[in-house]
Amino acid sequence: MEQSQSSKTSKRPLQFRDTNQTDMSAWRKKGRTDPENSVLDHQPPNDQKDDNEQDSLEEAFRYFEEVQDRVSLKNSILQKHLTAVESVALQRGLPPEGFNVLLDVALSGKFGDAVNTRILRSLIPASVVPEDSVVSSVSWLCVSKCSGNVQLLFLKWLITVFDFIDHKEQLNALYGFFFSFLQEEKMCPFVCHLLYLLTRKENVKPFRVRRLLDLQAKMGTQPYLQALLSLYKLFCPELVTITLPRKMKAYFRDPEGPWKAAINTVRQRNQENTQVARPLFLGTAQPQSQKRKWNTQISIPASSTNKINFEEDREKKCIDLHSTNESFPVEQLQTFSQLLQNIHRLEFPSQMGSVLTNPLLLHYMNCFKDESVNLRLYYWMEQTLQQECTWCVVDNSQYEEEFKNFLETVYETECFLQEGFSSCEEFLYKSLPLWDGFCCRSQILRFVSWIPLRSSSEIKSHLYNPLAQLFFTSSLYFKCSVLESLKELLQNWLNCQVTRLDSESDSEVHSSNTTLSGLVNTIAELIHFVGWISTVALRLESNHTFLLHFILDFYETVCDMYLRYDLPLLIMPPPRVFYAVLLGMDSVNLNQLCYIMHRYRTNLVTAKENELSKKKILQFKFSNQTYQEYNKYLTAMVGCLWTSNVFQKDIHPQGIAMDDELLKKTEVPDFKNSFNIVCHPALMSYAFFYLQQAFPDNTTVDFSLIKGKEWNRYLEYLYLQGLDGLKVFIESSVKRISQASHSKSGNV
């Protein structure tokens, strides 16, 4: 990677060093350095061992800063100082003041590759990495002092600690310098990764697009080149005219360095030892799993901010930016009014993960469909979820809890944006076949509710099949949680349909009937899937009341799709669900079923009226089978709750009609009246308490007393108990006495 054209430059690169940057005594004295520069200032007093380590680290920094001649790795003094640096780095991380010294030594060629490698591998930040130190170290690459392997390791380190660099302005100014290293085949993947993190719209130039296209023609379709070209195309589509894949399995390889696990371990230890923790990351750390070749960092980076004189210059900077065409840095975005004033030139942070915890940036994403922002956020989240989050092998409850918090943050972001992330969908599809159904259950199932609309075949293979296997083999409460998530998924899909209709004109709606047909098929597939697993679950759980409640909640959404969401689709619940509720002993579920049947009737009547009056305009019509199935269910309900002839009139193929001869063999007295609004098992307790109030002198319970006017009074009594679903069903589906005589019957 040596640059021949750079060999004529000065042998000593420019230094970007503050006067107090190597003042290690200031770092030792607690409270004298800038609190933003070191979290160690907040630690409690150290014991003698810690003081000795600080003395050793200070001595090591002085040694590396003053050494001039090349020293052998076998030198005892060198070994002593290397060990001191490595020990402190692994225990507490290095202070910001030490990076300039160590980077200067590692890249200046004063030592061999073995020493330089050990130094670079020990660069574990305790808080932040000063930008000046990074810029100074980059300048060493111009003079060809270090080997290609050391340069490659430095790039990997730079990518790993990118979110720890306190500012990015000077680093972005070196964009062209980094771009020139794309010609090195070994370093090209990591250079593309770094450029992807640094790229802004002003960095996209025609000559750079041509260079990337030439590299792609030479090296083939490489994912790292595709990633950078995709980002360029989003910023300047007129410059990148080739067709690029919308998604890649993985854009960049993981740097595979030792820093991530060590950084998280240091951060956890520092947070435990300080009362005023100021971590740059919010997330979890976890030992490397031996089962998977994945990193274990779960982190939401904080947006990098320039704190130097920020409070003093903020107002002046804002005024200057309002009067120019410069981009508005997100670090200065403090209020919603600032967002509105500068929304057309807002510059998103390099750390896209910080968007998840910034409401103002989420408002921007909600208002503007900026594909460059979505692509960068997709890359960050895909890397984090699929490569760094090994939730399925979590062994430590502390880390599992932090991972849950991370997933909660992602889910809350999806709720805020009212759409799911495709990276979360991919993570879910890959995880479900491996998931035990227990770890992070609530969070994983919440991701299910935000799966974007896809073709039904794709969702069936990736979601329905693995979810069904878990559903049938798990507990009752897991089954209920799955049904709740699928109900929310249906509602989100229906809300998307309403939003689409609101944003389109009538002509657009009619011209997009193919898309509507696909939507209808996908939603119908979901409803049929829920009906199937519900039928099986009721057999497995013996018609459990709790399970029936969640099933009915799902169908309460289904029954109103035509009127509430303007979707030409109504699907009746399967017979196993309908009869389990109709003949059950729970009045709450029976009341909910009555309300659902009332809404089915309202939707079907409206659909029939529209079909008769607008038959030339309607693109979709309900099948006659839907009307026939509803009528069969209605007949069964009226016979069970009102006319006491459910065993004779139920004509459904899976209904409960029985011959009188068979009923007589049951030896049930007065079997013809065994099911009605008085004697129904779910309502019998209401009838009992009504008789106690209406006939307090009766010592025996005689349900036959509830007839005539008492029947009407009993109905009013039921309505007063909150059975509103029963009320609307009877009033809409049963022909009974006139309203006038009904009102005169009085109340209890």
BELTASUL-V566866 format. One record per residue. N is the residue number from 0. SS is DSSP state (H for helix, E for strand, - for the rest). PHI is phi in degrees with one decimal (999 if undefined). BURIAL is + if it has 16 or more other ideal C-beta (glycine too) atoms within 10 Angstrom, else -. Layout:
N_SS_PHI_BURIAL ; N_SS_PHI_BURIAL
This chain:
0_-_999_+ ; 1_-_-63.5_+ ; 2_-_-103.8_+ ; 3_H_-64.1_- ; 4_H_-69.4_- ; 5_H_-93.3_- ; 6_-_-70.6_- ; 7_-_-86.0_- ; 8_-_-77.9_- ; 9_-_-60.3_- ; 10_-_-72.2_- ; 11_-_-113.6_- ; 12_-_-70.8_+ ; 13_-_-65.5_- ; 14_-_-106.8_- ; 15_-_-118.0_+ ; 16_-_-128.1_+ ; 17_-_-75.1_- ; 18_-_-64.4_- ; 19_-_-103.3_- ; 20_-_-69.4_+ ; 21_-_-107.7_+ ; 22_-_-81.2_- ; 23_H_-70.8_+ ; 24_H_-65.2_- ; 25_H_-67.0_+ ; 26_H_-68.8_+ ; 27_H_-67.8_+ ; 28_-_-80.0_- ; 29_-_-62.8_- ; 30_-_90.4_- ; 31_-_-97.2_- ; 32_-_-95.9_+ ; 33_-_-63.3_- ; 34_-_-61.8_- ; 35_-_-75.8_- ; 36_-_-91.1_+ ; 37_-_-159.0_+ ; 38_H_-76.5_+ ; 39_H_-69.5_+ ; 40_H_-61.8_+ ; 41_H_-92.8_+ ; 42_E_-76.6_+ ; 43_-_-69.5_- ; 44_-_-56.0_- ; 45_-_-89.4_+ ; 46_-_-80.4_- ; 47_H_-62.0_- ; 48_H_-62.5_- ; 49_H_-65.5_- ; 50_H_-62.0_- ; 51_H_-65.3_- ; 52_H_-64.3_+ ; 53_H_-65.3_+ ; 54_H_-60.9_- ; 55_H_-65.8_+ ; 56_H_-67.9_+ ; 57_H_-62.4_+ ; 58_H_-65.4_- ; 59_H_-65.3_+ ; 60_H_-62.9_+ ; 61_H_-63.7_- ; 62_H_-63.3_+ ; 63_H_-67.5_+ ; 64_H_-74.4_- ; 65_H_-96.8_- ; 66_-_-63.3_- ; 67_-_-118.2_- ; 68_-_-87.2_- ; 69_-_-68.4_- ; 70_-_-119.3_- ; 71_-_-72.9_- ; 72_-_-63.6_- ; 73_-_-78.3_- ; 74_-_-62.0_- ; 75_H_-65.9_- ; 76_H_-65.6_- ; 77_H_-61.7_+ ; 78_H_-60.1_- ; 79_H_-61.0_- ; 80_H_-73.0_+ ; 81_H_-61.5_+ ; 82_H_-63.0_- ; 83_H_-63.4_+ ; 84_H_-64.8_+ ; 85_H_-64.3_+ ; 86_H_-64.3_- ; 87_H_-66.0_+ ; 88_H_-60.7_+ ; 89_H_-74.3_- ; 90_H_-84.4_- ; 91_-_-129.4_+ ; 92_-_84.4_+ ; 93_E_-92.5_+ ; 94_-_-72.5_+ ; 95_H_-56.5_+ ; 96_H_-67.8_+ ; 97_H_-93.3_+ ; 98_H_-68.4_+ ; 99_H_-61.8_+ ; 100_H_-66.0_+ ; 101_H_-69.9_+ ; 102_H_-65.0_+ ; 103_H_-60.8_+ ; 104_H_-71.2_+ ; 105_H_-66.7_+ ; 106_H_-104.2_+ ; 107_-_-90.5_+ ; 108_-_80.6_+ ; 109_-_-69.5_+ ; 110_-_-123.0_+ ; 111_-_-76.4_- ; 112_H_-61.9_+ ; 113_H_-63.0_- ; 114_H_-69.2_+ ; 115_H_-61.1_+ ; 116_H_-64.9_+ ; 117_H_-63.7_+ ; 118_H_-65.2_+ ; 119_H_-64.1_+ ; 120_H_-70.9_+ ; 121_-_-93.2_+ ; 122_-_-80.9_+ ; 123_-_-108.1_+ ; 124_E_-74.7_+ ; 125_-_-83.8_+ ; 126_-_-139.4_+ ; 127_-_-130.8_+ ; 128_E_-110.9_+ ; 129_-_-64.2_+ ; 130_H_-62.7_+ ; 131_H_-58.9_+ ; 132_H_-65.6_+ ; 133_H_-66.4_+ ; 134_H_-61.5_+ ; 135_H_-61.2_+ ; 136_H_-69.5_+ ; 137_H_-62.2_+ ; 138_H_-63.6_+ ; 139_H_-68.4_+ ; 140_H_-66.8_+ ; 141_H_-78.2_+ ; 142_H_-106.0_+ ; 143_-_56.9_+ ; 144_-_-92.1_+ ; 145_-_-111.1_+ ; 146_-_-75.1_+ ; 147_H_-64.0_- ; 148_H_-65.6_- ; 149_H_-68.0_+ ; 150_H_-62.0_+ ; 151_H_-64.4_+ ; 152_H_-64.2_+ ; 153_H_-63.0_+ ; 154_H_-63.5_+ ; 155_H_-61.0_+ ; 156_H_-63.5_+ ; 157_H_-62.8_+ ; 158_H_-66.4_+ ; 159_H_-66.1_+ ; 160_-_-97.1_+ ; 161_H_-55.6_+ ; 162_H_-74.2_+ ; 163_H_-93.9_+ ; 164_E_-71.0_+ ; 165_-_-69.2_+ ; 166_-_-135.3_+ ; 167_-_-131.2_+ ; 168_H_-64.7_- ; 169_H_-64.8_- ; 170_H_-66.3_+ ; 171_H_-65.7_+ ; 172_H_-64.6_- ; 173_-_-92.6_- ; 174_H_-55.9_+ ; 175_H_-63.8_- ; 176_H_-64.2_- ; 177_H_-64.1_+ ; 178_H_-61.6_+ ; 179_H_-66.4_- ; 180_H_-85.2_+ ; 181_H_-63.9_+ ; 182_H_-70.4_- ; 183_-_-82.2_+ ; 184_H_-60.5_- ; 185_H_-67.5_- ; 186_H_-95.5_+ ; 187_H_-55.3_+ ; 188_H_-58.9_+ ; 189_H_-79.6_+ ; 190_H_-65.5_+ ; 191_H_-61.4_+ ; 192_H_-61.4_+ ; 193_H_-64.8_+ ; 194_H_-63.6_+ ; 195_H_-59.5_+ ; 196_H_-72.4_+ ; 197_H_-91.4_+ ; 198_-_-62.1_+ ; 199_-_-120.4_+ ; 200_H_-61.0_- ; 201_H_-70.4_- ; 202_H_-80.9_+ ; 203_-_-82.2_+ ; 204_-_-126.3_- ; 205_H_-57.6_- ; 206_H_-66.2_- ; 207_H_-73.1_+ ; 208_H_-62.3_+ ; 209_H_-62.4_- ; 210_H_-64.8_- ; 211_H_-66.3_+ ; 212_H_-66.0_- ; 213_H_-63.8_- ; 214_H_-63.9_+ ; 215_H_-66.8_+ ; 216_H_-65.5_- ; 217_H_-81.4_- ; 218_H_-100.2_- ; 219_-_90.4_- ; 220_-_-78.7_- ; 221_-_-96.3_- ; 222_H_-61.5_+ ; 223_H_-69.3_+ ; 224_H_-70.5_+ ; 225_H_-60.9_+ ; 226_H_-63.7_+ ; 227_H_-67.4_+ ; 228_H_-65.7_+ ; 229_H_-62.9_+ ; 230_H_-67.5_+ ; 231_H_-60.4_+ ; 232_H_-66.8_+ ; 233_H_-68.8_+ ; 234_H_-73.6_+ ; 235_-_-137.0_- ; 236_-_-62.2_- ; 237_-_-72.1_- ; 238_-_-92.2_- ; 239_-_-112.7_+ ; 240_-_-100.0_- ; 241_-_-78.0_- ; 242_-_-85.1_- ; 243_-_-120.7_- ; 244_-_-64.5_- ; 245_-_-72.5_- ; 246_-_-136.1_- ; 247_-_-124.6_+ ; 248_-_-60.5_- ; 249_-_-156.0_- ; 250_-_-70.8_+ ; 251_-_-128.3_+ ; 252_-_-73.4_- ; 253_-_-69.3_+ ; 254_-_-57.8_+ ; 255_-_57.5_- ; 256_-_-93.8_+ ; 257_-_-86.8_+ ; 258_H_-79.8_+ ; 259_H_-59.6_+ ; 260_H_-62.5_+ ; 261_H_-67.2_+ ; 262_H_-61.3_+ ; 263_H_-69.0_+ ; 264_H_-63.9_+ ; 265_H_-63.7_+ ; 266_H_-63.6_+ ; 267_H_-62.3_+ ; 268_H_-66.2_+ ; 269_H_-66.6_+ ; 270_H_-68.4_- ; 271_H_-70.2_- ; 272_-_-97.4_- ; 273_E_-131.6_+ ; 274_-_-90.0_- ; 275_-_-118.9_- ; 276_-_-80.0_- ; 277_-_-127.6_+ ; 278_-_-72.6_- ; 279_-_-80.7_+ ; 280_E_-115.5_+ ; 281_E_-120.5_+ ; 282_E_174.6_+ ; 283_E_-128.4_+ ; 284_-_-129.7_+ ; 285_-_-157.0_+ ; 286_-_-58.5_- ; 287_-_-60.2_- ; 288_-_-76.2_- ; 289_-_-85.1_- ; 290_-_-85.7_- ; 291_-_-136.1_- ; 292_-_-90.1_- ; 293_-_-124.1_- ; 294_-_-77.3_+ ; 295_-_-117.8_+ ; 296_-_-82.8_+ ; 297_E_-122.2_+ ; 298_E_-143.5_+ ; 299_E_-114.7_+ ; 300_E_-67.9_+ ; 301_-_-86.2_+ ; 302_-_-63.6_+ ; 303_-_-68.1_+ ; 304_-_-132.2_+ ; 305_-_-94.9_+ ; 306_-_-92.5_- ; 307_-_-70.4_- ; 308_-_54.9_- ; 309_H_-67.5_- ; 310_H_-63.4_- ; 311_H_-74.2_- ; 312_H_-102.1_- ; 313_H_-60.4_- ; 314_H_-63.4_- ; 315_H_-63.9_- ; 316_H_-63.4_+ ; 317_H_-62.1_+ ; 318_H_-63.5_- ; 319_H_-64.6_- ; 320_H_-69.0_+ ; 321_H_-63.9_- ; 322_-_-95.6_- ; 323_-_-128.2_- ; 324_-_-98.7_- ; 325_-_-68.7_- ; 326_-_-71.1_+ ; 327_E_-100.6_+ ; 328_E_-68.0_+ ; 329_H_-66.8_+ ; 330_H_-61.8_+ ; 331_H_-94.7_+ ; 332_-_-81.0_+ ; 333_-_-117.2_- ; 334_-_-130.3_- ; 335_H_-68.5_- ; 336_H_-64.5_- ; 337_H_-63.7_+ ; 338_H_-61.5_+ ; 339_H_-65.9_- ; 340_H_-74.7_- ; 341_H_-121.2_+ ; 342_H_-67.2_- ; 343_H_-79.0_- ; 344_H_-137.9_- ; 345_E_-76.4_+ ; 346_E_-105.4_+ ; 347_-_-73.8_+ ; 348_-_-69.9_+ ; 349_-_-65.3_+ ; 350_-_-87.0_+ ; 351_H_-66.1_+ ; 352_H_-63.3_+ ; 353_H_-67.5_+ ; 354_H_-62.2_+ ; 355_H_-61.6_+ ; 356_H_-110.2_+ ; 357_-_-116.7_+ ; 358_H_-59.0_- ; 359_H_-66.0_+ ; 360_H_-68.7_+ ; 361_H_-67.6_+ ; 362_H_-61.0_+ ; 363_H_-60.9_+ ; 364_H_-64.2_+ ; 365_H_-72.2_- ; 366_H_-88.1_- ; 367_-_-122.5_- ; 368_-_-85.8_- ; 369_-_-84.0_+ ; 370_H_-66.4_- ; 371_H_-65.8_+ ; 372_H_-65.3_+ ; 373_H_-63.1_- ; 374_H_-65.5_+ ; 375_H_-68.6_+ ; 376_H_-67.8_+ ; 377_H_-61.7_+ ; 378_H_-62.2_+ ; 379_H_-61.9_+ ; 380_H_-71.5_+ ; 381_H_-63.1_+ ; 382_H_-63.3_+ ; 383_H_-68.5_+ ; 384_H_-74.9_+ ; 385_H_-93.3_+ ; 386_H_-115.6_+ ; 387_H_-110.8_+ ; 388_-_-107.3_+ ; 389_-_-95.4_+ ; 390_H_-65.4_+ ; 391_H_-76.8_- ; 392_H_-123.2_- ; 393_-_-68.0_+ ; 394_-_-111.1_- ; 395_-_-113.8_- ; 396_H_-62.9_- ; 397_H_-64.4_- ; 398_H_-68.6_+ ; 399_H_-62.5_+ ; 400_H_-64.7_- ; 401_H_-68.6_+ ; 402_H_-66.3_+ ; 403_H_-60.5_+ ; 404_H_-62.6_- ; 405_H_-62.9_+ ; 406_H_-64.4_+ ; 407_H_-61.1_- ; 408_H_-62.2_+ ; 409_H_-63.8_+ ; 410_H_-64.4_+ ; 411_H_-62.8_- ; 412_H_-66.0_+ ; 413_H_-61.7_+ ; 414_H_-64.2_- ; 415_H_-64.0_- ; 416_H_-81.0_- ; 417_-_58.8_- ; 418_-_-161.3_+ ; 419_-_-88.0_+ ; 420_-_-87.1_+ ; 421_H_-64.5_+ ; 422_H_-66.5_+ ; 423_H_-67.4_+ ; 424_H_-63.3_+ ; 425_H_-64.4_+ ; 426_H_-60.5_+ ; 427_H_-65.1_+ ; 428_H_-64.2_+ ; 429_H_-76.5_- ; 430_H_-88.1_+ ; 431_H_-56.3_+ ; 432_-_-64.8_- ; 433_-_-102.2_- ; 434_-_-77.6_+ ; 435_-_-88.4_- ; 436_-_78.0_+ ; 437_-_-119.1_- ; 438_-_-64.9_- ; 439_-_53.7_+ ; 440_H_-58.3_+ ; 441_H_-59.7_- ; 442_H_-69.8_+ ; 443_H_-64.9_+ ; 444_H_-68.1_+ ; 445_H_-67.5_+ ; 446_H_-62.3_+ ; 447_H_-59.3_+ ; 448_-_-69.7_+ ; 449_-_-115.5_+ ; 450_-_-66.4_+ ; 451_-_-66.3_- ; 452_-_-64.5_+ ; 453_-_-132.4_- ; 454_-_-67.0_- ; 455_H_-63.2_+ ; 456_H_-66.2_- ; 457_H_-66.7_- ; 458_H_-68.2_+ ; 459_H_-62.4_+ ; 460_H_-74.9_- ; 461_H_-93.5_+ ; 462_H_-115.7_+ ; 463_H_-63.6_+ ; 464_H_-64.1_- ; 465_H_-66.7_+ ; 466_H_-69.1_+ ; 467_H_-65.0_+ ; 468_H_-62.1_- ; 469_H_-67.1_+ ; 470_H_-60.8_+ ; 471_H_-73.5_- ; 472_H_-103.8_- ; 473_-_-111.2_+ ; 474_-_-74.1_- ; 475_H_-59.0_- ; 476_H_-71.3_- ; 477_H_-65.8_+ ; 478_H_-59.3_+ ; 479_H_-64.6_+ ; 480_H_-65.3_+ ; 481_H_-64.1_+ ; 482_H_-62.7_+ ; 483_H_-64.6_+ ; 484_H_-66.1_+ ; 485_H_-68.4_+ ; 486_H_-64.5_+ ; 487_H_-65.9_+ ; 488_H_-61.5_+ ; 489_H_-61.0_+ ; 490_H_-63.0_- ; 491_H_-65.4_+ ; 492_H_-64.0_+ ; 493_H_-67.0_+ ; 494_H_-64.4_- ; 495_H_-62.5_+ ; 496_H_-63.3_+ ; 497_H_-63.8_- ; 498_H_-61.8_- ; 499_H_-63.7_+ ; 500_H_-66.5_+ ; 501_H_-66.6_- ; 502_H_-91.0_- ; 503_-_-112.3_- ; 504_-_-81.1_- ; 505_H_-60.8_- ; 506_H_-64.0_- ; 507_H_-67.1_- ; 508_H_-63.8_- ; 509_H_-69.2_- ; 510_H_-75.1_- ; 511_-_-106.8_- ; 512_H_-66.4_- ; 513_H_-65.0_- ; 514_H_-63.7_- ; 515_H_-64.2_+ ; 516_H_-63.1_- ; 517_H_-63.6_- ; 518_H_-63.4_+ ; 519_H_-60.7_+ ; 520_H_-65.5_- ; 521_H_-66.6_+ ; 522_H_-68.1_+ ; 523_H_-61.9_- ; 524_H_-63.2_+ ; 525_H_-63.8_+ ; 526_H_-64.9_+ ; 527_H_-65.6_- ; 528_H_-63.3_+ ; 529_H_-64.6_+ ; 530_H_-62.1_+ ; 531_H_-67.8_- ; 532_H_-68.3_+ ; 533_H_-68.3_+ ; 534_H_-61.4_+ ; 535_H_-67.9_- ; 536_H_-63.8_+ ; 537_H_-65.1_+ ; 538_H_-68.2_- ; 539_H_-67.3_- ; 540_-_-104.5_+ ; 541_-_55.6_- ; 542_-_56.7_+ ; 543_-_-59.4_+ ; 544_H_-60.2_- ; 545_H_-62.2_- ; 546_H_-65.4_+ ; 547_H_-60.5_+ ; 548_H_-60.7_+ ; 549_H_-71.1_+ ; 550_H_-64.1_+ ; 551_H_-66.4_+ ; 552_H_-58.4_- ; 553_H_-62.5_+ ; 554_H_-74.7_+ ; 555_H_-67.2_+ ; 556_H_-76.3_+ ; 557_H_-63.1_+ ; 558_-_-68.0_+ ; 559_-_-115.0_+ ; 560_H_-65.6_+ ; 561_H_-69.6_+ ; 562_H_-81.0_- ; 563_H_-80.9_- ; 564_H_-119.7_+ ; 565_-_55.3_- ; 566_-_-111.7_+ ; 567_-_-77.1_+ ; 568_-_-153.5_+ ; 569_-_-141.1_+ ; 570_-_-126.5_+ ; 571_-_-76.0_+ ; 572_-_-65.7_+ ; 573_-_-66.0_+ ; 574_H_-56.6_+ ; 575_H_-61.5_+ ; 576_H_-78.0_+ ; 577_H_-60.6_+ ; 578_H_-75.0_+ ; 579_H_-63.4_+ ; 580_H_-81.6_+ ; 581_H_-61.9_+ ; 582_-_-102.7_+ ; 583_-_-79.8_+ ; 584_-_-107.7_- ; 585_-_-105.3_+ ; 586_H_-72.7_+ ; 587_H_-65.4_+ ; 588_H_-65.5_+ ; 589_H_-62.9_+ ; 590_H_-62.3_+ ; 591_H_-67.5_+ ; 592_H_-62.8_+ ; 593_H_-60.5_+ ; 594_H_-64.4_+ ; 595_H_-62.7_+ ; 596_H_-65.1_+ ; 597_H_-62.4_+ ; 598_H_-70.5_+ ; 599_H_-58.8_+ ; 600_H_-61.1_+ ; 601_H_-60.7_+ ; 602_H_-67.3_+ ; 603_H_-68.8_+ ; 604_H_-63.3_- ; 605_H_-63.6_- ; 606_H_-63.1_+ ; 607_H_-66.6_- ; 608_H_-63.7_- ; 609_H_-65.4_- ; 610_H_-65.3_- ; 611_H_-74.3_- ; 612_H_-92.5_- ; 613_-_-132.7_- ; 614_-_-64.1_- ; 615_-_-82.3_- ; 616_-_-98.5_- ; 617_-_-63.7_- ; 618_-_-89.4_- ; 619_-_-128.4_- ; 620_-_-130.2_- ; 621_-_-70.8_+ ; 622_-_-71.0_- ; 623_H_-61.1_- ; 624_H_-62.7_- ; 625_H_-64.1_+ ; 626_H_-63.4_- ; 627_H_-65.5_- ; 628_H_-67.4_+ ; 629_H_-62.5_+ ; 630_H_-62.6_- ; 631_H_-65.8_+ ; 632_H_-63.1_+ ; 633_H_-63.0_+ ; 634_H_-60.9_+ ; 635_H_-65.2_+ ; 636_H_-67.2_+ ; 637_H_-64.3_+ ; 638_H_-66.8_+ ; 639_H_-82.7_+ ; 640_H_-104.3_+ ; 641_H_-131.5_+ ; 642_H_-95.0_- ; 643_-_58.7_+ ; 644_-_-128.5_+ ; 645_H_-62.0_+ ; 646_H_-76.3_+ ; 647_H_-100.3_- ; 648_H_-101.3_+ ; 649_-_-73.0_+ ; 650_-_-105.3_- ; 651_-_-68.7_+ ; 652_-_-55.4_- ; 653_-_-109.3_- ; 654_-_-79.8_+ ; 655_-_-120.2_+ ; 656_-_-68.3_+ ; 657_-_-141.1_- ; 658_-_-69.7_- ; 659_H_-60.0_- ; 660_H_-62.0_- ; 661_H_-68.7_- ; 662_H_-66.2_- ; 663_H_-65.5_- ; 664_H_-67.7_- ; 665_-_-72.4_- ; 666_-_59.8_- ; 667_-_-85.3_- ; 668_-_-67.4_- ; 669_-_51.6_- ; 670_H_-64.4_- ; 671_H_-66.5_- ; 672_H_-107.7_- ; 673_-_-76.7_+ ; 674_-_-129.9_+ ; 675_-_-159.0_+ ; 676_-_-67.6_+ ; 677_-_-93.7_+ ; 678_-_-96.4_+ ; 679_-_-61.9_+ ; 680_-_-55.7_- ; 681_-_-78.4_+ ; 682_-_-113.5_+ ; 683_H_-64.1_- ; 684_H_-66.0_- ; 685_H_-63.8_+ ; 686_H_-63.2_+ ; 687_H_-62.4_- ; 688_H_-69.1_- ; 689_H_-64.5_+ ; 690_H_-63.6_+ ; 691_H_-63.8_- ; 692_H_-82.0_- ; 693_H_-77.6_- ; 694_-_-130.3_- ; 695_-_-65.8_- ; 696_-_-83.9_- ; 697_-_-74.5_- ; 698_-_-91.6_- ; 699_-_-112.0_- ; 700_-_-94.3_- ; 701_-_-124.6_- ; 702_H_-67.9_+ ; 703_H_-68.3_- ; 704_H_-69.3_+ ; 705_-_-86.4_+ ; 706_-_-159.1_- ; 707_-_64.3_- ; 708_H_-65.8_- ; 709_H_-64.1_+ ; 710_H_-61.8_+ ; 711_H_-67.1_+ ; 712_H_-64.8_+ ; 713_H_-63.9_+ ; 714_H_-60.2_+ ; 715_H_-62.1_+ ; 716_H_-62.5_+ ; 717_H_-63.1_+ ; 718_H_-65.3_+ ; 719_H_-68.9_- ; 720_-_-84.1_- ; 721_-_91.0_- ; 722_-_-85.3_+ ; 723_H_-68.2_- ; 724_H_-62.3_+ ; 725_H_-61.5_+ ; 726_H_-63.0_+ ; 727_H_-67.9_+ ; 728_H_-67.6_+ ; 729_H_-64.9_+ ; 730_H_-68.2_- ; 731_H_-98.4_- ; 732_H_-118.5_+ ; 733_-_-121.1_- ; 734_-_-84.8_- ; 735_-_-138.3_- ; 736_-_-60.0_- ; 737_-_-64.2_- ; 738_H_-64.3_- ; 739_H_-65.7_- ; 740_H_-66.8_- ; 741_H_-66.8_- ; 742_H_-69.8_- ; 743_H_-81.0_- ; 744_-_-70.1_+ ; 745_-_82.7_- ; 746_-_-119.9_- ; 747_-_-85.9_-
